[in-house]
Amino acid sequence: MRYIDAQEQAQLLNMEEIVEAVADSLKAYSEGETDTPLRYSLPFNEANRYLVMPALSDTLKVAGVKTVTVAPNNSEIGKPTIVGSVTLSDYETGETLAVLEGSYLTKIRTGAISGVATKYLAREQAKTLCVIGTGDQAEGLIEAVLAVRDIERIQFYNRTYDKALKFSKDVEHQHRDLELYVYEDVESAMTDADIIVTATNATTPVFQKHLSPGVHVNAVGSFKPDMQELPSQAIAEADKVVVEAHEAAMAETGDLINPVNEGVFAKDGLHGELGHIVSGKLAGRLSDEEITIFKSVGVAIVDIVVANYFYQKAVKQ
């Protein structure tokens, strides 16, 4: 059995390859070629959650389980808010092949899913990215968007300005060719953005501004019914609202539950699953004027496929 830590994963990473692998896993999920139960969530220590997510696929020949603890208050003591691991099993024998550190893998998986969504739903000529929330997940989101679009400018906003400023400097070290700007108010950060990503722990919407025609939004932060990053009006006004897993999204995220409860969005109002867009069964973006939203809650088969990607590359090297 092999342990693959975050540092080794980072050395093995090729985001374009992972976006492609994730697209295949989402297609398999939507085609019913995976066994991916809804994640099981156990609350503990008031705000914390322990999440268990098994998944396998006869088509993809992978099997494994992801376990995660989410502790939102960890940021106050300088520790990661998301900690976990992925156990990858041999599809033929059931033996444990590897255990992978889960925080980095989650960041890359989350980014890659949004990378797939951006590839199919954002305008081809998108140049400006707005990042709302500069915590653990933002790095993966940025790398994935850069893998599929020729971004020239990134506009940052975080509730704590200094955190956004520090994060932008970290990004600058990696991407010196980009124009980077940090804003003190979220509406300014959204101005003229072609793509917006939200990655926060917000329980109430992080902005109230109406979305501009042609914008694409990747919303990844809200994973519980009492969390809501996007205003209900944004969901109501979007031309297409896409998820990776219909059942999970409608059951787990306040970004969709609240608009339905408020009567501004129908239970059957989703355009569909991202995997069906990848396969061509559903249309992606059809015009430069469409407002598109991808609401992600995560699906475990993607974690297992990303874990398998890292394992296979590690073995080859």
C-alpha positions, 0 to 999 in steps of 0.5 A: 500500500502506498501513501501519497501526500499533498506534496507528491500530488502537487508534483504529479499534477497536470490540471489539463489531464485531470480536467479530462479525467474528471469529464469522463467520470462525470459522463459515467456518473450521468450515464448511470455507470457508477455506484455513488450513494449520497454522502453520509454526514455526521455532525459533531462538535456543533459546527463540524461535519464528518462526511463518508463518501464511497463510490465505484464504477464497473466502466471506469474500473475504480473503487474507493471511499473518501472521508472528510471532516469539515470544521469551519472554525479552524480558520480562526486558529490557522488550521485547514477547514477541510481535512480528509483522505481517500482510500483507493482499492484495487478494482479486481481484488479489493486490496487497498492500493493507496491512501491519499491525503484528502485536502489537496485532492479535494482542492484539485477535484473541486477545481477540475469539476468547475474546469469542466463546467467552464469548458462547456458553459463559459464563453470561448473568449472569456478573459476576466475571472472574478474570485469570491472567497480566497480560502483553501479551494480558490487555488484549484478553481483558478488553475482549472479555469486557466487550463480551459480558458485564456484568462488575462485578468483576475479580480479578487474579493474576500470578506477579509481584505488582507486575506485576498491581498495575500492570496493575490500575491501567492497567485502572482508568484505562479502567474506573473503574466496575469493582471491581478486586482483586489477589491474591498467590495464584492460588486466592484470585483464582479464588474466586467467579469466573464467568469465568477467563482464563489468558494466561501462558507457563507450562510447568506448570499455573498452578493446581491448584484444582478448577473450580467448577460454572458457571465458564467458562475461556478458556485462551490461553497454551499454544501448544506441546506443552511448555506447559500452563496448565490442570491435566489434571484441569480438562480431564478434569472439564469438561462441554465442552471447545471449540477453534477448530481441532480439528486444530491444538489437538490437535497444538499445545497441552500443555493437551490433549496432556498430558491425552490422554497421561496417559489422563484425556482421550480424543482424541475428547473435545472437544465440538467447534469454536467455529465450529460453536457459532456456526452452531448445529450444536453446542450452547453452554452448556445449564445454569448448572452446566456447566463449560466450557473454551475452549482457543485456539491461534489460527487464521490466518483470524481474523488476516486477517479482523481485519486486513481489518476495520482496513483497511476502517475505515481506508479509510472514514475 
